[in-house]
Structure formats: structure tokens, C-alpha cells
Amino acid sequence: MNQLMPETQGLLRTISKFPPTPPNALTSEITDETLKQVYKTIPEKCSSSPSGRHVGHDKAIINSDTLLPLFTKWFK
């Protein structure tokens, strides 16, 4: 472990103190309706990522009965 940067060593020491998370402990269900509600609250001019792409494209998808289920599947 001495060949690792001090920051990396500190990170590894810290995360090794946490108990492992059971595989099924974290679950989430994102439905079409949930995704619609979330995107309705986000202003269109907001960026959706560090790339700077605004959420207008995503907001257009939530109004499409064809594309919305595909988009929701991407979040699962």
C-alpha cells in the first residue's frame, strides 16, 4: 500500500471501516410517472450534466408514450 498516493491510502482506510452493504439493501423503482414528475420540476434551461446539455431533450421524451418507457428503463 506504500506505493499508493497518500490520498488514496486515506480513502481506502476510510471505506474499509464501513460494513459491506447487502446486495438487496438498496433498491429503487423508477416508474414512467415518477420520471415525469421529476422532470416537470426541473427548469428546461438547467443543465443535466457537466457536459452542459440542457434538459429540454429529456423533457421532450417524457411527453412521448413510445420513448418514455425506454428512457425509464435506462435509469434502472
VOLUM-608434 format. One line per field, with one value per atom (N, C-alpha, C, O): residue number from 1; residue in three letters; z, x, y negated. Coordinates in nm, 3 decimals, always signed. Layout:
num	(NUM  ...)
residuo	(ALA  ...)
w	(Z  ...)
u	(X  ...)
v	(Y  ...)
***
This chain:
num	(1  1  1  1  2  2  2  2  3  3  3  3  4  4  4  4  5  5  5  5  6  6  6  6  7  7  7  7  8  8  8  8  9  9  9  9  10  10  10  10  11  11  11  11  12  12  12  12  13  13  13  13  14  14  14  14  15  15  15  15  16  16  16  16  17  17  17  17  18  18  18  18  19  19  19  19  20  20  20  20  21  21  21  21  22  22  22  22  23  23  23  23  24  24  24  24  25  25  25  25  26  26  26  26  27  27  27  27  28  28  28  28  29  29  29  29  30  30  30  30  31  31  31  31  32  32  32  32  33  33  33  33  34  34  34  34  35  35  35  35  36  36  36  36  37  37  37  37  38  38  38  38  39  39  39  39  40  40  40  40  41  41  41  41  42  42  42  42  43  43  43  43  44  44  44  44  45  45  45  45  46  46  46  46  47  47  47  47  48  48  48  48  49  49  49  49  50  50  50  50  51  51  51  51  52  52  52  52  53  53  53  53  54  54  54  54  55  55  55  55  56  56  56  56  57  57  57  57  58  58  58  58  59  59  59  59  60  60  60  60  61  61  61  61  62  62  62  62  63  63  63  63  64  64  64  64  65  65  65  65  66  66  66  66  67  67  67  67  68  68  68  68  69  69  69  69  70  70  70  70  71  71  71  71  72  72  72  72  73  73  73  73  74  74  74  74  75  75  75  75  76  76  76  76)
residuo	(MET  MET  MET  MET  ASN  ASN  ASN  ASN  GLN  GLN  GLN  GLN  LEU  LEU  LEU  LEU  MET  MET  MET  MET  PRO  PRO  PRO  PRO  GLU  GLU  GLU  GLU  THR  THR  THR  THR  GLN  GLN  GLN  GLN  GLY  GLY  GLY  GLY  LEU  LEU  LEU  LEU  LEU  LEU  LEU  LEU  ARG  ARG  ARG  ARG  THR  THR  THR  THR  ILE  ILE  ILE  ILE  SER  SER  SER  SER  LYS  LYS  LYS  LYS  PHE  PHE  PHE  PHE  PRO  PRO  PRO  PRO  PRO  PRO  PRO  PRO  THR  THR  THR  THR  PRO  PRO  PRO  PRO  PRO  PRO  PRO  PRO  ASN  ASN  ASN  ASN  ALA  ALA  ALA  ALA  LEU  LEU  LEU  LEU  THR  THR  THR  THR  SER  SER  SER  SER  GLU  GLU  GLU  GLU  ILE  ILE  ILE  ILE  THR  THR  THR  THR  ASP  ASP  ASP  ASP  GLU  GLU  GLU  GLU  THR  THR  THR  THR  LEU  LEU  LEU  LEU  LYS  LYS  LYS  LYS  GLN  GLN  GLN  GLN  VAL  VAL  VAL  VAL  TYR  TYR  TYR  TYR  LYS  LYS  LYS  LYS  THR  THR  THR  THR  ILE  ILE  ILE  ILE  PRO  PRO  PRO  PRO  GLU  GLU  GLU  GLU  LYS  LYS  LYS  LYS  CYS  CYS  CYS  CYS  SER  SER  SER  SER  SER  SER  SER  SER  SER  SER  SER  SER  PRO  PRO  PRO  PRO  SER  SER  SER  SER  GLY  GLY  GLY  GLY  ARG  ARG  ARG  ARG  HIS  HIS  HIS  HIS  VAL  VAL  VAL  VAL  GLY  GLY  GLY  GLY  HIS  HIS  HIS  HIS  ASP  ASP  ASP  ASP  LYS  LYS  LYS  LYS  ALA  ALA  ALA  ALA  ILE  ILE  ILE  ILE  ILE  ILE  ILE  ILE  ASN  ASN  ASN  ASN  SER  SER  SER  SER  ASP  ASP  ASP  ASP  THR  THR  THR  THR  LEU  LEU  LEU  LEU  LEU  LEU  LEU  LEU  PRO  PRO  PRO  PRO  LEU  LEU  LEU  LEU  PHE  PHE  PHE  PHE  THR  THR  THR  THR  LYS  LYS  LYS  LYS  TRP  TRP  TRP  TRP  PHE  PHE  PHE  PHE  LYS  LYS  LYS  LYS)
w	(+0.000  +0.000  +0.000  -0.022  +0.024  +0.030  -0.107  -0.113  -0.216  -0.349  -0.390  -0.492  -0.314  -0.344  -0.292  -0.194  -0.357  -0.311  -0.171  -0.139  -0.089  +0.047  +0.046  +0.134  -0.052  -0.060  -0.084  -0.026  -0.170  -0.199  -0.076  -0.045  -0.007  +0.115  +0.217  +0.281  +0.234  +0.328  +0.289  +0.374  +0.160  +0.111  +0.139  +0.187  +0.110  +0.133  +0.281  +0.318  +0.367  +0.511  +0.556  +0.635  +0.504  +0.543  +0.498  +0.579  +0.371  +0.323  +0.378  +0.381  +0.423  +0.480  +0.618  +0.669  +0.679  +0.810  +0.802  +0.901  +0.683  +0.668  +0.646  +0.574  +0.707  +0.682  +0.538  +0.483  +0.478  +0.341  +0.335  +0.428  +0.225  +0.206  +0.145  +0.042  +0.206  +0.147  +0.006  -0.017  -0.088  -0.227  -0.246  -0.334  -0.167  -0.186  -0.094  -0.089  -0.022  +0.073  +0.003  +0.055  -0.112  -0.184  -0.308  -0.404  -0.305  -0.420  -0.451  -0.363  -0.576  -0.616  -0.735  -0.815  -0.744  -0.856  -0.920  -0.857  -1.043  -1.115  -1.221  -1.318  -1.201  -1.296  -1.395  -1.375  -1.502  -1.601  -1.534  -1.562  -1.446  -1.380  -1.286  -1.279  -1.215  -1.126  -1.207  -1.168  -1.317  -1.401  -1.458  -1.464  -1.498  -1.548  -1.442  -1.470  -1.319  -1.210  -1.180  -1.155  -1.182  -1.153  -1.260  -1.228  -1.386  -1.494  -1.505  -1.558  -1.457  -1.459  -1.361  -1.379  -1.260  -1.160  -1.199  -1.138  -1.300  -1.341  -1.451  -1.554  -1.430  -1.536  -1.662  -1.653  -1.777  -1.903  -1.930  -1.992  -1.885  -1.913  -1.827  -1.847  -1.729  -1.644  -1.724  -1.822  -1.680  -1.740  -1.672  -1.551  -1.749  -1.690  -1.654  -1.594  -1.690  -1.662  -1.677  -1.721  -1.643  -1.663  -1.810  -1.840  -1.901  -2.044  -2.080  -2.184  -1.996  -2.023  -2.106  -2.138  -2.142  -2.220  -2.135  -2.023  -2.188  -2.108  -2.110  -2.195  -2.019  -2.003  -2.100  -2.089  -2.193  -2.290  -2.368  -2.396  -2.403  -2.477  -2.390  -2.437  -2.264  -2.172  -2.149  -2.141  -2.138  -2.115  -2.236  -2.221  -2.355  -2.474  -2.471  -2.514  -2.421  -2.414  -2.320  -2.348  -2.209  -2.113  -2.169  -2.112  -2.280  -2.344  -2.454  -2.519  -2.475  -2.580  -2.518  -2.441  -2.550  -2.498  -2.550  -2.489  -2.662  -2.720  -2.653  -2.619  -2.636  -2.584  -2.432  -2.378  -2.363  -2.216  -2.153  -2.066  -2.192  -2.130  -2.155  -2.070  -2.271  -2.299  -2.210  -2.160  -2.191  -2.107  -1.961  -1.893  -1.914  -1.776  -1.756  -1.650  -1.855  -1.846  -1.830  -1.764  -1.889  -1.883  -1.739  -1.702  -1.657  -1.518  -1.426  -1.310  -1.474  -1.389  -1.388  -1.321)
u	(+0.082  +0.000  +0.087  +0.035  +0.215  +0.304  +0.324  +0.366  +0.297  +0.315  +0.197  +0.204  +0.090  -0.027  -0.010  +0.062  -0.076  -0.073  -0.134  -0.221  -0.092  -0.146  -0.299  -0.367  -0.352  -0.497  -0.569  -0.675  -0.510  -0.569  -0.563  -0.659  -0.451  -0.438  -0.543  -0.606  -0.562  -0.663  -0.803  -0.883  -0.833  -0.965  -0.988  -1.094  -0.888  -0.901  -0.917  -0.995  -0.843  -0.859  -1.001  -1.062  -1.052  -1.186  -1.294  -1.379  -1.293  -1.401  -1.391  -1.490  -1.272  -1.259  -1.325  -1.347  -1.356  -1.421  -1.571  -1.634  -1.630  -1.774  -1.808  -1.737  -1.917  -1.957  -2.007  -2.062  -1.990  -2.038  -2.191  -2.261  -2.240  -2.383  -2.438  -2.388  -2.540  -2.601  -2.652  -2.702  -2.641  -2.679  -2.820  -2.842  -2.915  -3.054  -3.096  -3.214  -3.001  -3.036  -3.079  -3.162  -3.022  -3.054  -3.137  -3.086  -3.262  -3.347  -3.424  -3.452  -3.456  -3.537  -3.622  -3.585  -3.734  -3.825  -3.856  -3.917  -3.817  -3.847  -3.950  -3.922  -4.068  -4.176  -4.182  -4.120  -4.257  -4.277  -4.334  -4.291  -4.430  -4.497  -4.401  -4.404  -4.317  -4.219  -4.123  -4.094  -4.075  -3.982  -4.047  -3.984  -4.172  -4.244  -4.252  -4.226  -4.287  -4.300  -4.168  -4.164  -4.059  -3.927  -3.890  -3.848  -3.905  -3.865  -3.956  -3.914  -4.078  -4.166  -4.119  -4.151  -4.043  -3.997  -3.865  -3.826  -3.796  -3.666  -3.684  -3.744  -3.633  -3.643  -3.569  -3.461  -3.628  -3.571  -3.431  -3.350  -3.400  -3.268  -3.158  -3.040  -3.195  -3.095  -3.012  -3.058  -2.889  -2.800  -2.824  -2.849  -2.817  -2.841  -2.713  -2.716  -2.598  -2.470  -2.358  -2.382  -2.237  -2.124  -2.103  -2.035  -2.162  -2.147  -2.217  -2.188  -2.310  -2.383  -2.509  -2.578  -2.538  -2.660  -2.781  -2.792  -2.873  -2.990  -3.093  -3.085  -3.187  -3.282  -3.399  -3.491  -3.397  -3.506  -3.528  -3.643  -3.421  -3.435  -3.503  -3.590  -3.464  -3.524  -3.672  -3.755  -3.702  -3.841  -3.928  -4.046  -3.871  -3.946  -3.977  -4.084  -3.885  -3.903  -4.017  -4.091  -4.034  -4.138  -4.278  -4.376  -4.289  -4.420  -4.447  -4.550  -4.355  -4.371  -4.403  -4.323  -4.518  -4.556  -4.465  -4.455  -4.398  -4.307  -4.169  -4.112  -4.117  -3.981  -3.971  -3.869  -4.076  -4.070  -4.035  -3.948  -4.099  -4.062  -3.915  -3.852  -3.862  -3.721  -3.630  -3.528  -3.667  -3.592  -3.595  -3.493  -3.712  -3.726  -3.640  -3.579  -3.636  -3.556  -3.408  -3.335  -3.363  -3.223  -3.183  -3.067  -3.277  -3.249  -3.248  -3.209  -3.289  -3.294  -3.165  -3.152)
v	(+0.119  +0.000  -0.126  -0.235  -0.114  -0.230  -0.294  -0.410  -0.223  -0.280  -0.367  -0.436  -0.365  -0.445  -0.587  -0.610  -0.681  -0.819  -0.828  -0.747  -0.922  -0.936  -0.953  -0.901  -1.026  -1.046  -0.914  -0.888  -0.832  -0.701  -0.612  -0.541  -0.614  -0.535  -0.576  -0.490  -0.707  -0.756  -0.713  -0.674  -0.720  -0.678  -0.530  -0.491  -0.448  -0.303  -0.272  -0.184  -0.343  -0.322  -0.357  -0.285  -0.468  -0.513  -0.417  -0.377  -0.377  -0.290  -0.148  -0.075  -0.110  +0.025  +0.033  +0.143  -0.081  -0.083  -0.060  -0.023  -0.081  -0.064  +0.082  +0.153  +0.130  +0.269  +0.282  +0.187  +0.399  +0.417  +0.404  +0.443  +0.350  +0.335  +0.463  +0.508  +0.522  +0.641  +0.610  +0.499  +0.703  +0.677  +0.623  +0.540  +0.667  +0.625  +0.510  +0.476  +0.452  +0.347  +0.217  +0.143  +0.190  +0.068  +0.101  +0.159  +0.064  +0.088  -0.040  -0.121  -0.056  -0.171  -0.131  -0.045  -0.194  -0.169  -0.302  -0.389  -0.319  -0.442  -0.410  -0.339  -0.463  -0.439  -0.554  -0.659  -0.534  -0.640  -0.764  -0.876  -0.744  -0.856  -0.931  -1.054  -0.857  -0.919  -1.006  -1.119  -0.953  -1.028  -1.154  -1.259  -1.143  -1.260  -1.368  -1.485  -1.330  -1.426  -1.495  -1.615  -1.419  -1.476  -1.578  -1.689  -1.541  -1.632  -1.754  -1.857  -1.745  -1.861  -1.968  -2.085  -1.930  -2.027  -2.094  -2.193  -2.041  -2.093  -2.197  -2.167  -2.319  -2.420  -2.373  -2.315  -2.398  -2.348  -2.402  -2.333  -2.521  -2.577  -2.517  -2.546  -2.432  -2.368  -2.268  -2.209  -2.253  -2.155  -2.020  -2.015  -1.912  -1.781  -1.708  -1.600  -1.767  -1.702  -1.804  -1.917  -1.766  -1.857  -1.895  -1.994  -1.818  -1.848  -1.978  -2.038  -2.023  -2.145  -2.125  -2.222  -2.001  -1.974  -2.005  -1.957  -2.086  -2.122  -2.008  -1.919  -2.012  -1.902  -1.908  -1.828  -2.002  -2.013  -1.885  -1.850  -1.816  -1.689  -1.584  -1.510  -1.579  -1.483  -1.516  -1.426  -1.644  -1.685  -1.650  -1.618  -1.655  -1.616  -1.466  -1.423  -1.388  -1.243  -1.206  -1.111  -1.278  -1.240  -1.261  -1.212  -1.333  -1.352  -1.251  -1.257  -1.158  -1.057  -0.921  -0.867  -0.867  -0.734  -0.624  -0.518  -0.649  -0.550  -0.557  -0.453  -0.678  -0.693  -0.687  -0.644  -0.729  -0.734  -0.599  -0.595  -0.488  -0.359  -0.322  -0.260  -0.360  -0.331  -0.416  -0.368  -0.540  -0.632  -0.586  -0.589  -0.544  -0.495  -0.371  -0.355  -0.283  -0.162  -0.194  -0.119  -0.304  -0.345  -0.376  -0.357  -0.423  -0.457  -0.336  -0.348  -0.222  -0.103  -0.030  +0.073)
***
